Amino acid sequence: MKLTTFRLILGHEKLTPADTPRLRGFFANEFPQFIELHHHIKDNKFLYTYPLVQYKMLNFSPTVIGIEKGVEVIKQIYDRIECLQIGQHRIPITEKQMIQSENDFGIIPQLEFYQFITPWLGLNQQNYKTFQQSTPVEKQELLHRVLIGNLLSMSKSLGYTVPERIFVAANTRLKITRLKGTELSGFTGFFAVNFLIPDYLGLGKSVSRGFGTVRKMTMEEVAEAVSHKS
């Protein structure tokens, strides 16, 4: 399957990943007519599907990524963005970079390696308790199941039927992170999977706020990561 993605990079402001929810909030307030930007329907109801618009801080630059239908939404608004309101700070946009690409997505016969460049929120309240009470081997197996579930859920939302079994092997480390002032258990590290994922898409919870962002690793990066593991 082919996925169209559109990456809008705004200026060169030195923002941090902690600003990502505020970036999302800016677009939600500025363009409330586009549900894809915020997933709010009405009466405090939400659209529970894989986000087709995701907000990131890549190399400290505010970045908005559109996927499939989300591409057209971003194209409708990008020329109307002259500044960002991030908290109390009004940031003028001095430059816009736009990158559209066609990406392969789905099951492949070999393994590819991916790095989490932002913490992956793989645990919910229920499986967090299970995780805490598990042995190291059981924890690893649980995280593998969750990661496979994330890929299946993502595929379903994007209209892709997974034809074969997904195999995952992950090397992750627990990292406490924050979202809206609340501490959360996230994971960093890398994983191998027989599945193609376009760069900078997110897996897990709160991907629209920048969590769980993945990037394909080069063989040199894989070798270095494996050597550090050993």
Number of C-alpha atoms within 10 A of each C-alpha: 13 13 15 17 25 21 21 21 19 23 18 14 14 10 16 14 20 17 19 23 18 18 23 22 19 18 19 18 11 16 13 15 12 18 16 22 27 23 20 17 14 8 6 6 9 12 13 9 13 24 25 23 28 28 32 30 22 18 13 15 17 23 22 26 24 25 23 16 14 21 20 13 18 21 14 10 13 14 9 9 13 13 13 18 15 17 11 6 8 10 13 14 14 11 10 15 10 14 10 14 12 13 15 15 17 22 21 14 9 11 16 19 23 23 24 22 18 24 28 28 21 24 21 12 8 8 14 15 11 14 18 10 11 14 11 11 8 13 16 17 17 19 21 19 15 16 24 18 16 18 18 17 16 18 16 14 14 19 9 16 13 14 8 11 10 18 16 19 17 18 17 18 12 12 15 13 18 13 13 8 8 7 10 15 16 21 23 19 18 22 22 19 21 19 22 19 23 21 15 22 24 31 27 22 18 18 23 26 25 29 29 26 25 23 19 20 19 13 11 9 14 19 12 11 16 12 9 8 8 5
